């Protein structure tokens, strides 16, 4: 075909040239859209002669479909990952709580086991039994002018305590030492007598008897000394004449101790509490009373004089 200048072309020819160019351009665009994944729909078009011309009608989406699909998939994956992370975090928190509970429970079990073991090892402590050192106050006897004469007065011992008398008589006498009392003097009533250990019937024949288990002169505690008032020298006959402020002197083999009288009382033979230990250094003097009747006890108390 001979090339013509545009001004030589008829209107119909120009129209066909434009249509051809448009078809080529559209075909190129369609090919390009196919390669980039754009959505393309092709609709038939008619030329002026009534011939069908395939015209590509391109519908361009706002964004690439594959990229959108990838973004959607990424979002779904992120959501799944978020749920998974939250689930794992919950599992971790639950595991920590369970672990702490197990540790606390283990310590509680160990503490309980230790307490049970200690209770099994520790034997129950029974209530302390009071140590009975006397059932009645010492020096008790029947009066020398009675029908049976002077002898230990068993009748004044409560019947339920009489079985204890033999065991109390067998208390061993302590070994003699330099701190033991050996002599007593009471200037106000002219007493000057030896001290013997033990206050049984035989010991009371020899002088002033010290109750076994009571302390030595000068030591803290209550030294209990007794003697007869109407037999075996009547050493304590005049205890009732002593007044507060009078002195009692006790001697060991090494020194002298001075006690000051604080008071006198008359008690029943069963008032053994007057022999109880004291926190300070003291002495208790005991004898039967009254003279030749002997149904009570006279008790004189004194405390160690300050050096």
C-alpha positions in Angstrom: 0.0 0.0 0.0 1.3 3.4 -1.0 1.9 5.7 2.1 -0.4 8.7 2.0 -0.1 11.9 3.8 -2.7 12.5 6.5 -4.4 15.3 4.5 -4.8 12.9 1.6 -6.7 10.3 3.6 -10.5 10.2 3.7 -12.4 10.3 6.9 -13.2 6.6 6.8 -9.5 5.8 6.4 -8.5 8.1 9.3 -11.2 6.4 11.4 -9.8 3.0 10.6 -6.3 4.1 11.4 -7.4 5.4 14.8 -9.3 2.2 15.5 -6.3 0.1 14.6 -4.0 2.2 16.8 -6.5 1.9 19.7 -6.7 -1.8 19.2 -2.9 -2.1 19.3 -2.7 0.1 22.4 -5.4 -1.9 24.1 -3.9 -5.2 23.3 -0.6 -4.0 24.7 -2.3 -2.8 27.8 -4.2 -6.0 28.2 -1.0 -8.0 27.9 0.7 -5.8 30.4 -2.3 -6.1 32.8 -2.2 -9.9 32.4 1.4 -9.9 33.4 0.8 -7.7 36.4 -2.3 -9.7 37.5 -4.8 -6.9 37.0 -8.5 -7.9 36.5 -9.4 -7.6 32.9 -12.7 -8.1 31.2 -13.1 -8.0 27.5 -16.3 -6.7 25.9 -17.1 -6.7 22.2 -17.4 -3.5 20.4 -18.7 -2.7 17.0 -17.0 -0.6 14.4 -18.9 1.8 12.1 -19.3 -1.0 9.5 -21.0 -3.2 12.0 -18.1 -5.6 12.4 -17.4 -6.9 15.8 -14.2 -5.5 17.3 -12.8 -7.0 20.5 -12.2 -4.1 22.7 -10.5 -4.8 26.0 -12.2 -3.1 28.8 -9.8 -3.0 31.7 -11.1 -2.8 35.2 -8.2 -1.9 37.4 -8.5 -2.8 41.0 -7.3 -0.3 43.6 -4.4 -2.5 44.4 -2.8 -5.7 43.3 -4.9 -8.7 44.2 -1.9 -11.0 45.1 -0.4 -8.3 47.3 -3.8 -7.9 49.0 -4.0 -11.6 49.4 -0.6 -11.7 50.9 -1.5 -8.9 53.3 -4.7 -10.6 54.3 -2.8 -13.9 54.9 -0.2 -11.9 56.9 -2.9 -10.4 59.0 -4.5 -13.7 59.6 -1.1 -15.2 60.5 -0.5 -12.2 62.9 -3.9 -12.8 64.5 -3.2 -16.5 64.9 0.3 -15.7 66.3 -1.3 -13.2 68.7 -3.7 -15.8 69.9 -0.9 -18.3 70.2 1.3 -15.8 72.1 -1.6 -15.0 74.5 -2.2 -18.7 75.0 1.4 -19.4 75.7 1.6 -16.5 78.1 -1.5 -17.8 79.9 0.1 -21.3 80.1 3.3 -19.8 81.5 1.5 -17.8 84.1 -0.5 -20.9 85.1 2.7 -22.9 85.3 4.3 -20.3 87.5 1.2 -20.2 89.8 1.2 -24.0 90.0 4.9 -24.1 90.7 4.6 -21.5 93.5 1.6 -23.5 94.9 3.7 -26.7 94.8 6.7 -25.0 96.6 4.4 -23.6 99.3 2.7 -27.0 99.7 6.1 -28.8 99.9 7.3 -26.4 102.6 4.0 -26.8 104.5 4.4 -30.6 104.3 8.0 -30.4 105.5 7.0 -28.2 108.4 4.2 -30.6 109.4 6.6 -33.6 109.1 9.2 -31.7 111.3 6.6 -31.0 113.9 5.3 -34.6 113.9 8.9 -35.8 114.2 9.6 -33.5 117.0 6.4 -34.5 118.8 7.4 -38.2 118.3 10.8 -37.6 119.7 9.7 -35.4 122.6 8.3 -37.5 125.4 5.4 -36.0 127.2 6.4 -34.3 130.4 4.4 -35.4 133.4 3.4 -32.9 136.0 6.1 -32.5 138.6 5.4 -34.4 141.8 5.9 -32.5 144.9 8.9 -33.9 146.9 7.7 -34.9 150.3 10.4 -34.6 152.8 8.2 -34.7 155.9 4.7 -35.8 156.8 4.7 -33.9 160.1 7.0 -31.3 161.6 10.0 -32.8 163.4 10.6 -33.4 167.2 7.0 -34.7 167.8 6.7 -37.0 170.8 4.3 -38.0 173.5 4.8 -36.1 176.8 7.3 -37.7 179.2 4.6 -37.7 181.9 2.1 -39.6 179.8 1.2 -43.3 180.5 3.5 -44.6 177.8 6.2 -42.1 178.5 8.1 -40.1 175.9 8.2 -41.8 172.5 7.6 -40.9 168.8 4.0 -39.7 168.5 2.6 -41.7 165.5 -0.9 -40.6 166.2 -0.2 -37.1 164.9 0.7 -38.5 161.5 -2.3 -38.5 159.1 -3.2 -42.1 158.4 -2.9 -41.8 154.6 0.7 -40.5 155.0 1.9 -43.2 157.5 3.2 -45.5 154.7 5.7 -42.8 153.7 7.4 -42.8 157.1 9.7 -45.7 156.6 11.1 -44.3 153.3 11.6 -40.9 154.9 13.6 -42.4 157.7 16.0 -44.0 155.2 17.1 -40.8 153.5 21.0 -41.0 153.4 22.9 -38.6 155.6 25.2 -36.3 153.6 29.0 -36.7 153.8 30.5 -34.4 156.4 32.1 -31.3 155.0 33.6 -28.0 156.2 30.5 -26.0 155.3 28.1 -28.1 157.4 26.7 -26.6 160.6 28.2 -28.0 163.7 27.0 -25.7 166.5 24.2 -23.4 167.4 24.0 -20.6 170.0 21.0 -18.5 171.0 22.3 -16.0 173.6 18.8 -14.7 174.6 17.8 -18.2 176.0 21.2 -19.6 176.8 21.3 -22.3 174.0 24.7 -23.7 173.1 24.4 -27.1 171.5 25.8 -29.3 168.7 24.1 -29.7 165.3 23.6 -33.2 164.0 22.5 -34.2 160.5 19.0 -35.7 160.4 16.0 -35.2 162.6 15.0 -38.7 163.5 14.3 -40.0 167.0 17.9 -41.0 167.5 19.5 -37.8 166.1 17.2 -35.7 168.4 18.8 -37.4 171.4 22.2 -35.9 170.5 21.4 -32.3 170.1 19.8 -29.8 167.6 18.9 -31.8 164.5 19.1 -30.4 160.9 16.5 -31.6 158.5 18.2 -33.5 155.6 18.2 -31.6 152.3 18.2 -28.1 153.8 21.2 -25.9 153.1 24.4 -25.2 155.0 24.8 -22.1 157.2 25.2 -18.9 155.1 23.7 -20.5 152.0 20.5 -19.3 150.3 17.5 -21.4 151.4 15.8 -22.4 154.6 17.9 -24.3 157.3 15.4 -26.3 159.4 16.6 -27.0 162.9 14.6 -28.8 165.6 15.1 -30.0 169.2 13.0 -31.2 172.1 11.5 -29.0 174.7 10.9 -31.4 177.6 13.2 -34.4 177.0 16.8 -35.1 176.0 18.2 -31.9 177.5 15.2 -29.6 176.8 17.3 -27.6 174.4 14.5 -25.7 172.8 12.3 -25.3 176.0 12.3 -21.5 175.9 11.8 -20.8 172.2 8.6 -19.0 173.1 10.7 -16.3 174.9 12.5 -15.2 171.8 11.7 -11.8 170.3 12.2 -10.2 166.9 15.7 -8.8 166.8 17.3 -11.6 169.0 20.1 -13.4 167.2 20.9 -17.0 166.4 24.5 -17.9 165.7 25.3 -20.9 163.5 28.8 -22.3 163.2 30.6 -24.4 160.5 34.1 -25.6 160.9 35.4 -22.5 159.1 33.2 -19.5 160.2 30.3 -18.1 162.1 26.9 -16.9 160.7 24.5 -14.6 162.5 20.8 -14.7 161.9 18.2 -12.2 163.2 14.8 -13.5 164.5 11.9 -12.1 162.6 8.9 -13.8 164.2 7.3 -16.7 166.1 4.1 -18.8 165.4 2.2 -21.7 166.8 1.1 -24.3 164.2 -0.4 -27.8 164.0 2.1 -30.7 163.5 1.0 -31.1 159.9 2.0 -27.6 158.8 5.0 -28.8 157.0 5.0 -25.7 154.6 7.0 -23.8 157.2 9.9 -26.0 156.1 9.6 -24.9 152.5 12.7 -23.4 150.8 13.2 -19.7 150.8 15.0 -17.5 148.2 17.1 -15.9 150.8 19.3 -17.3 153.6 17.1 -18.1 156.6 16.7 -20.5 159.5 13.6 -22.1 161.0 13.7 -23.4 164.6 11.0 -26.0 165.6 10.0 -27.7 168.8 7.0 -29.2 170.5 4.6 -27.0 172.4 3.3 -26.4 175.0 5.6 -27.8 177.6 4.6 -31.4 178.7 1.6 -31.3 176.4 3.3 -31.3 173.0 0.3 -31.3 170.7 1.4 -28.3 168.7 4.7 -26.9 167.3 6.4 -23.6 168.0 8.2 -22.2 164.9 10.7 -19.4 165.1 12.0 -17.7 161.9 15.2 -15.8 161.4 17.1 -14.4 158.4 20.9 -14.0 157.8 22.3 -10.7 159.1 24.0 -8.6 156.4 27.8 -8.8 156.8 
